[in-house]
Amino acid sequence: MSIDPRDYAVDYAQRMLTDTLQSKDEGGAFQAAINNFLYLLIFAIPVFGLNDFISSGAYVSWRDFVSKEMISLYLRNRNYYKMYLRSQESGKLDTDEIDNPDQRICVDIATFCRSFIDLFMLFFNSFVKMVSFVAILWTIEPWLVVFLGNRLHTLMVTHLGLKDGTVFHLTLEETRIKNQDSSIVCCILSSLSLVISQFDSISFLLGAGNRIYQFDRELQRIENDYRFNDGPNQDHVTEESTREGTLHRRFAADRSQKKDGGGQTQTDRIRFVTSERVKLIGVTVMAPSSLKRTIILSDVNLELQGKQRLLIVGRSGIGKSSLLRVICGLWNHGRGTVERPELGDMLFLPQKPYTPIGSLRQQLLYPREDKNEEHYDDQVLEKVLERVGLSQLVTRHGLRTQDLDFSKILSVGEQQRLAIGRVLVIKPSVVVMDEATSAMDIANEKNVYEIIGSLRDGETSIISVGHRKTLVQFHTHVLDLDRHEKGGEALRTMEDYLKEHPMQQ
Ligand SMILES: Nc1ncnc2c1ncn2[C@@H]1O[C@H](COP(=O)(O)OP(=O)(O)OP(=O)(O)O)[C@@H](O)[C@H]1O
């Protein structure tokens, strides 16, 4: 059953024409009907056009706003990476696994906004139409409204089991009213049965809404963890705390005890302090399981000066990646203090870089926020790509032209070089690399370390984890976690380390 008001307007005009033809154009009624038809067109075209314009405009603006908010929350404070880690831990933690975050942002928000606006317009139009038709009916015969009220109830029930045509005939026969009245009955009936006819759209709306709600709730949870455990308040904790600071810490302590059923205390959180250099003081790293606190590494001490490049080595599973996550503020489970620059001044490069769907330019600017984007010149970015050996990508895809899923287009080695391009854009004071060159050939790996070594006049510190022997030549110091496990001095110069491990050369 059609419920588009345009159909009813056309039906109404057609019926007027038919009536005048049936009455054999008494008194120039046909000409009047033609004129009415023309007036209706002149009035209806802009009104219906405006209706579409407003609903499409509302959809685009709303979708744009919600998507930007979600993207900003997703990318802020490395939330995307924390979400990825949480999803891996979901078997061990009481968290929901959030699948396909990109799809939730791209598709679910669009589906939700579109369905909501379409349904809203539909219900609104139907409501207005029903009220106006009831009013028309009232002007024809007031008793019809009361009579039809009772009949409509029966027809609504019948409608569930009958085809539209049958309902139409039933309506005609039962009410024994004129053509106009019967079409009014159909209108009212279709308005009332809207929820049934729109059942699919309502299901889509609820499904998409639920997926967005889950995603948002998980992001808020991660964001709260950041605010109370890794965030700026915690970074600048001093003994002479303000009232606000005291409250924040008390809240964080209450919260962590509540969350871990009292099994974890405030002392099971690593303290972060902003500093120019990376320094670890008595850092113990724990696995983020809510049930059992397994210690991965205990009492690690380390101080890294500018120009120093640290390679973290040790057997598989000893805790190299976990230590990097702690340094970058992705994990805070454990004890001790981590001093490090502001997170915005550090760049963490995992083995498989995150490539949000977008243009080549957006890949390079990630994780910089949108508002800073225009600050970067296209030519500068093209030079960056040239330096990491990816200038052919500009010819192939353009810098701004296409939104692409680069994780499917580029090889892992190329994605890793793209991530190095981000280092050139951001020029951080500390670069943390977790097997970030593992898929590159030797020449590209050498080029990458030379590039990072040349940043900030060589003042950029590097902390790497990797198993390849070739990495030794690019680092000045080694943190040997195997030695640390045996109780020996873990931090040594590369020279000393190589005396003991000549095979690594
Ligand atoms: N989310 C987690 N929850 C519980 N345990 C974890 C979690 N992530 C890592 N672990 C455990 O912590 C230990 C250290 O893991 P990590 O990834 O840091 O080792 P790694 O030295 O980097 O290993 P590899 O060289 O193989 O990459 C491992 O025993 C691992 O199983």
The ligand as an ORCA input file, in Angstrom:
! r2SCAN-3c Opt
* xyz 0 1
  N      46.777     -9.333     26.780
  C      47.451    -10.222     27.440
  N      46.922    -10.883     28.495
  C      47.621    -11.811     29.153
  N      48.880    -12.140     28.843
  C      49.465    -11.517     27.818
  C      48.787    -10.539     27.056
  N      49.619    -10.082     26.074
  C      50.768    -10.763     26.238
  N      50.674    -11.624     27.265
  C      51.710    -12.542     27.737
  O      52.818    -11.764     28.149
  C      54.020    -12.418     27.802
  C      54.913    -11.456     27.027
  O      54.319    -11.200     25.758
  P      55.024    -10.221     24.707
  O      54.188    -10.129     23.521
  O      55.387     -8.979     25.394
  O      56.349    -11.077     24.405
  P      57.511    -10.756     23.363
  O      58.806    -10.876     24.107
  O      57.280     -9.492     22.646
  O      57.335    -12.014     22.414
  P      57.693    -12.161     20.833
  O      59.165    -11.966     20.692
  O      57.294    -13.560     20.542
  O      56.879    -11.135     20.115
  C      53.641    -13.644     27.010
  O      53.728    -14.767     27.869
  C      52.214    -13.399     26.601
  O      51.488    -14.603     26.528
*
